[in-house]
Amino acid sequence: MAFDTATVRENTTAPPGATNANFPLGPGDVYSRNGGLFRANGFSLAAYIEFAYKVTPNQEEFLLSQLPEWVTTERFDIEATGEGNPTKDQMRLMIQAVLADRFRLAAHFETRQVPVFALILDRPGELGPQLQKHADELPCPTTSMVPSPAPSAQPQLLDARFPATCGGMLAMPPSAPGRLRGGARNVTMELIASSLKGGGSSVDRPVLDRTGLTGKFDFAIEFTPQFGAGLSAGSNFRPDPTGPTFEQALKEQLGLKLESQTGPMDFLVIDYIETPSPN
């Protein structure tokens, strides 16, 4: 699949972190149909590669270790249009075509045996209070801008423990300053496991789902991050000393734990990449 038109421009004015896109570029399914328009500003080329190839936190470190510095530091704007109303995964394929055309990107996946953490149940057959099977009868939008229901519509009650938007990992307001909180609705245990690495969790290996749980789940976790686990010593963030560690939250809130193992992981291998060609 490919866009009809695509423009790539280097962005030299946006400060690091000043990014925007017409839908979230994460590995989940959070997405709003947009008539074939892709618009993103201020992202590094590495971020576009992660979107295009659906790179998870499990795979990110290996990807970044291969890339030249400019791929992670220089910023680019991409605007592209195509026919129809493609899905998010179709958009990924279309951006792959843009990266191949403008950056001569060539890549492939390889499976390697590496040290991992296996995500398993702390007690067989028991889930924690913040992890539950997704209820299919509840509304489950995958767009972050949920339209207001008609005045005559039946009230739609959502469980406030979890995000309103479905399909991807989302940050949530913590119950106390100095903590991190995040969650998702209607996601697989595989997506939950792959999202646990980094982000202040202190988990430094890929995480593989070994719970044996099938179907879709809602979950939320809140913990106090530690310096050295995504926080620098000079950070303005002040961890709450009364909050649970990530390991405690994983066990007490989700009923899960991590077990050290060796296992197979798919990694994106970059074969070739160069600075962008003219539009």
Secondary structure, DSSP 4 states (H G I P E B T S, - for coil): ---SEEEEEEESSSPTT--EESS--SSS------TTEEEEEEEEHHHHHHHHTT--HHHHHHHHHHS-HHHHHSEEEEEEE-SS---HHHHHHHHHHHHHHHH--EEEEEEEEEEEEEEEESSTT---TTEEE--TTS---SSSSPPPPPTTSPP----TTS-SS-SS-EE---SSTT-EEEEEEEE-HHHHHHT-SSTTS---S-EEE-S---S-EEEEEEE---BTTTB-TT-S----TTSPPHHHHHHHHHSEEEEEEEEEEEEEEEEE--SPPP-
